[in-house]
Amino acid sequence: MPAFVLEGTATINHDDPIRLAGALGVAYRPAGKIGPLALSGQVKTSADTVEVTGLKLSAGPATLAGSVKVATGGARPRVSADLVAGELVVDSFLPAKKAAALSPEPFTPGGIILAQARQGSTPARPAPPPASVRGQWPTEPLDFSALKEVDADVKLKAKALAYDKYRIEDADIAARLEAGALRTERLAGRLFGGDFQGALALNAQSATVPRLDASFALKEGDVAHAVRAFTGEASAAGRIAMDAKLAAAGGSVAAMVGSLNGSGAVALTRLDVKGGARGSALAGVLDLVKALGELGGALSGRAGGGQADVTGNFTIERGIARSNDLKLASGFGNGQARGSVDLPRWHIDVAGEIQLAQNLLTRILDRSGRDAQPVPFSVVGALDAP
């Protein structure tokens, strides 16, 4: 008996796509407002495939075009898609859920502690946050069961992909999903104005302990762009480069963060800090550069502290990033530091010292006539508000 074939043009328009989904028996309640739905394309079906070419889809301001094919002849349905999108705000389309912060509440007290070195002077250091601070990361179980129900090969190019405070422009993604294991074959774009390349693999074949492996490299990112994304103000300028290779496993966001292992490097160059950066993970280093710049400016009699570079390598074990080779270079002095960032506790604890640049005022400060002694400093407190 010949296979049944259907071919033609399909068009769907609906003012309320959520209501339409309910009428079709799909329980879907997105986190944001989607807007009217408009869909059109050339449809061709056979016994075990449905193919849509010339697809044009819009849901409110979001647009999508390309082709999609669904084959049902295997162990699981396989979706093949080649798509081009405009600007997609991913948050709006995610299923609604109880509000849960992706970072814990800031811990206080903390601060940038800076003191002119003298015999017996050691900056006072606030105690680390209590263990009760742990658990602020979402502990709800992560449900990746849908990844086991379908296989997929997807290519997507988008003008921009936005999620939370992150926005990847000129996004170019190719991903494959096979039996609950998802991996990207291409992940590229522009993040914070810089070139971004990455790779992601999520193995959800285990019902209780999914595993995540990721690597990324950001080159020539714009510090002002990054700070503005998190604080709403461009209170600092400069460039940022960062690379990392990470691995985690766990059944919740909290478990993933607590199991995070990996390594990487970061370089902040040509930093010029004009204001605070609270609300950004860069708050500690930017506030430190600002404080040192103000000290250097006061000693030299010049307004502003000039530009600075901060570089270092780090390792991460069980969610705690440690560095022993942080370096600061600037016109007002050079320094080094070591310390840690405890992601589960959302806490930073870094200490070091800076040797002020030689000038008349720094020599006056040392009455012994010897070279000025290093100035100790520490950055302690909540990661985004030390």
C-alpha positions in Angstrom: 0.0 0.0 0.0 1.5 3.4 -1.0 2.5 5.8 1.7 0.2 8.7 2.3 1.8 12.0 1.2 0.5 15.4 2.1 2.1 18.5 0.5 1.0 22.1 0.7 1.2 25.6 2.3 0.4 26.0 5.9 -0.4 29.3 7.7 -1.2 29.8 11.3 -2.1 33.1 13.0 -3.2 33.5 16.6 -3.3 36.4 19.0 -2.6 34.2 22.0 -0.1 31.4 21.4 -0.4 30.2 25.0 -4.1 29.7 24.6 -3.5 27.9 21.3 -1.1 25.6 22.9 -3.6 24.7 25.6 -6.3 24.0 23.0 -3.8 21.5 21.4 -3.3 19.8 24.7 0.2 21.3 25.4 0.7 22.7 28.9 3.0 25.6 28.3 3.2 28.7 30.5 6.2 30.8 29.5 8.0 33.1 31.9 7.4 36.2 29.8 4.9 37.7 27.4 5.4 36.2 23.9 3.0 38.2 21.8 0.9 37.2 18.7 1.9 34.2 16.7 2.3 34.1 12.9 3.6 31.0 11.1 3.8 30.0 7.5 5.8 27.5 5.4 5.7 24.7 2.8 4.8 21.4 4.4 5.5 18.0 3.1 4.6 14.8 5.0 5.2 11.1 4.4 4.7 7.9 6.5 7.4 8.8 9.0 8.6 12.4 8.2 7.2 15.9 8.4 9.2 18.6 6.7 8.7 22.4 6.7 10.7 24.5 4.3 10.5 28.3 3.7 9.5 28.5 7.4 8.6 32.0 8.7 7.7 32.3 12.3 7.2 35.3 14.5 6.1 35.4 18.2 5.8 39.1 19.2 9.2 40.7 18.3 11.0 37.4 17.9 11.5 36.1 14.4 12.7 32.8 13.0 13.1 31.5 9.5 14.6 28.4 7.8 13.7 24.7 7.6 12.7 21.9 10.0 12.4 18.2 9.4 11.0 15.7 11.9 11.7 12.0 11.3 9.8 9.4 13.4 11.2 6.1 12.0 13.9 5.6 14.6 14.1 4.8 18.3 13.2 8.5 19.0 11.9 11.3 16.9 14.8 13.2 15.2 14.6 16.9 14.6 16.8 18.5 12.0 16.7 22.3 11.8 18.6 25.0 10.0 17.4 28.4 11.3 18.1 32.1 11.2 16.7 34.4 13.9 16.5 38.0 14.8 16.9 39.0 18.4 15.8 36.2 20.7 15.2 36.9 24.4 15.5 33.3 25.7 14.1 34.2 29.2 10.6 35.0 27.8 10.2 31.5 26.3 11.4 29.5 29.2 8.7 27.8 31.3 7.5 29.9 34.2 8.7 28.8 37.6 9.2 30.1 41.1 11.6 33.0 41.2 15.0 31.8 42.3 18.1 33.9 42.3 21.1 32.5 40.4 23.4 34.0 43.0 23.1 34.1 46.7 22.3 37.2 48.8 25.3 39.4 49.3 27.2 38.7 52.5 28.3 41.7 54.6 30.4 43.0 56.1 33.3 43.2 53.7 35.3 45.7 51.8 38.5 46.9 50.2 41.0 47.3 52.9 44.0 49.4 52.1 46.7 50.7 54.5 50.1 52.3 54.3 52.5 49.7 55.4 54.2 50.3 58.7 55.7 48.1 61.4 53.0 45.9 63.0 50.2 47.1 60.7 48.0 44.3 59.2 44.7 45.1 57.7 41.8 43.7 59.7 40.0 40.9 57.8 36.3 40.3 58.1 35.4 36.7 59.0 34.2 34.5 56.1 30.5 34.0 55.8 28.9 31.3 58.0 28.1 27.9 56.5 24.4 28.9 56.7 25.0 31.2 53.7 25.4 28.1 51.6 22.2 26.9 49.9 21.3 30.2 48.4 21.8 28.8 44.9 18.7 27.1 43.5 18.3 23.6 45.0 15.3 22.5 42.9 16.0 19.4 40.9 17.1 20.0 37.3 14.7 18.2 34.9 16.5 17.2 31.7 14.1 14.3 31.0 12.9 16.0 27.7 16.4 15.5 26.3 15.9 11.8 26.3 12.7 11.9 24.3 14.1 13.3 21.1 17.3 13.4 19.1 18.2 16.6 17.2 20.7 18.3 14.9 20.2 22.1 15.0 22.0 25.0 13.3 21.1 28.5 14.4 22.4 31.9 13.5 20.9 34.8 15.3 21.3 38.5 15.4 21.4 38.3 19.1 20.6 35.7 21.9 19.9 37.2 25.3 19.6 35.4 28.6 19.5 37.1 31.9 22.2 39.8 31.7 24.2 38.0 29.0 23.8 38.9 25.3 25.6 37.1 22.5 25.5 39.0 19.3 26.0 37.5 15.8 25.4 34.1 17.5 26.4 31.0 15.4 25.5 27.7 17.0 25.5 24.1 15.8 24.4 21.5 18.3 23.6 17.7 18.4 21.4 15.9 20.8 21.6 12.1 20.9 20.0 9.8 23.6 20.1 12.5 26.3 23.6 13.8 25.5 23.8 17.3 24.1 26.9 18.9 22.7 27.7 21.9 20.6 29.7 21.5 17.5 30.0 25.3 17.1 29.3 28.0 19.6 30.5 31.5 18.6 29.5 35.1 18.7 30.2 38.5 20.3 29.9 38.8 24.1 30.4 42.2 25.8 31.7 43.5 22.5 34.5 40.9 22.2 35.0 37.7 20.2 33.5 34.6 22.0 34.2 31.0 21.2 32.9 28.1 23.3 32.0 24.4 23.6 29.3 22.8 25.7 28.5 19.2 26.5 25.6 18.1 28.8 25.2 14.4 29.5 21.7 13.9 31.0 21.6 10.2 30.5 21.8 9.8 34.3 18.5 10.6 36.0 20.1 12.0 39.1 23.5 13.3 38.3 23.7 15.1 34.9 27.3 16.2 33.9 28.2 19.4 32.3 31.5 20.1 30.5 32.2 23.6 29.1 35.1 25.6 27.7 35.2 29.2 26.4 37.5 32.0 25.4 36.6 35.7 25.3 39.0 38.1 23.5 39.0 41.9 23.6 35.8 42.2 25.6 34.8 45.7 26.6 34.8 46.2 30.4 32.4 49.1 30.1 29.9 46.9 28.2 30.2 44.1 30.8 29.8 46.4 33.8 26.8 48.2 32.2 25.1 44.8 31.7 25.2 44.1 35.4 25.0 47.5 37.0 23.3 49.7 34.4 26.3 52.1 34.5 29.5 52.2 32.5 31.6 53.1 35.6 34.8 51.6 34.2 36.6 51.3 30.8 39.2 48.8 29.5 39.5 45.4 27.9 38.8 42.0 29.2 40.1 38.6 28.0 39.3 35.3 29.7 39.4 31.6 29.0 38.4 28.6 31.1 37.7 24.9 30.9 35.1 23.7 33.4 33.3 20.6 34.5 30.5 20.0 37.0 28.0 17.3 37.9 24.8 17.5 40.1 21.1 17.3 40.2 20.6 21.0 40.9 22.2 24.4 40.3 23.6 24.4 43.8 25.1 20.9 43.3 26.6 21.9 40.0 28.2 25.0 41.5 29.5 23.0 44.5 31.1 20.4 42.3 32.6 22.8 39.8 36.2 22.0 38.8 38.5 23.5 36.2 41.1 26.1 35.3 41.5 29.3 33.4 43.1 32.7 33.0 41.9 36.3 33.1 43.4 39.6 31.9 41.9 43.0 32.5 43.9 45.6 30.6 43.9 49.4 30.3 41.5 49.7 33.2 40.2 53.2 34.0 37.8 53.1 36.9 35.6 56.1 37.5 32.9 54.7 39.9 31.8 51.6 41.7 30.8 48.4 40.1 28.6 46.8 42.8 26.3 44.2 41.3 29.1 42.9 39.0 31.5 40.0 39.7 34.2 42.5 38.7 33.3 44.7 41.7 36.3 43.6 43.8 39.0 44.2 41.3 37.5 47.4 40.0 37.0 48.9 43.4 40.6 48.0 44.3 42.0 49.7 41.2 39.9 52.7 42.0 41.1 52.9 45.6 44.7 52.4 44.6 44.3 55.0 41.8 42.9 57.5 44.2 45.8 56.9 46.6 48.3 57.2 43.8 46.7 60.4 42.6 46.7 61.9 46.0 50.4 61.1 46.5 51.4 62.5 43.1 49.1 65.5 43.2 47.4 64.5 40.0 43.7 63.9 39.6 42.8 60.3 38.7 44.9 57.2 39.0 45.6 56.4 35.4 45.2 53.0 33.8 46.0 49.6 35.2 46.4 46.0 34.1 45.3 43.0 36.3 46.2 39.5 35.2 46.2 36.0 36.7 45.6 32.3 36.3 43.2 30.3 38.5 42.1 26.8 39.3 38.7 25.7 40.5 38.1 22.8 42.9 34.6 22.0 44.3 33.4 25.5 43.4 36.3 27.4 44.9 38.5 29.3 42.5 42.1 30.0 43.7 44.9 32.1 42.3 48.5 32.5 43.5 49.8 34.7 40.7 47.5 37.7 40.5 49.5 40.7 39.2 48.6 44.4 39.1 50.7 46.9 37.0 50.0 50.6 36.8 51.5 54.0 36.8 51.0 54.4 40.5 52.7 51.1 41.4 52.9 47.3 40.8 51.6 44.6 43.0 50.8 40.9 43.5 48.1 39.0 45.3 46.7 35.6 46.0 43.3 34.4 47.2 40.1 32.7 46.4 36.6 33.1 45.2 34.1 30.8 46.9 31.2 30.5 44.4 28.9 28.4 46.7 29.2 31.1 49.3 29.4 33.9 46.8 32.5 35.2 48.7 35.8 36.7 47.7 38.9 36.7 49.9 42.1 38.1 48.2 45.1 39.7 49.8 48.3 41.2 48.5 50.6 44.2 48.5 51.5 47.0 46.1 54.9 48.7 45.8 54.1 52.4 45.1 55.9 54.0 42.2 58.9 56.0 43.4 58.4 59.8 43.7 59.0 62.5 46.1 55.9 62.0 48.1 56.3 58.3 48.7 59.9 59.0 50.0 58.6 61.7 52.3 56.1 59.2 53.8 59.0 56.9 54.9 60.9 59.0 57.5 63.7 56.6 57.6 64.9 57.7 54.2 64.6 54.1 52.8 62.5 53.2 49.9 58.8 53.3 50.6 57.4 50.0 52.0 54.8 48.0 50.1 51.1 48.8 50.8 49.1 45.8 51.9 45.5 45.4 50.7 42.7 42.9 50.8 39.4 42.4 49.1 36.9 40.6 51.3 33.1 40.1 51.2 30.3 39.3 48.8 31.7 38.7 45.3 29.6 41.4 43.7 29.7 43.8 46.6 32.9 43.4 48.6 
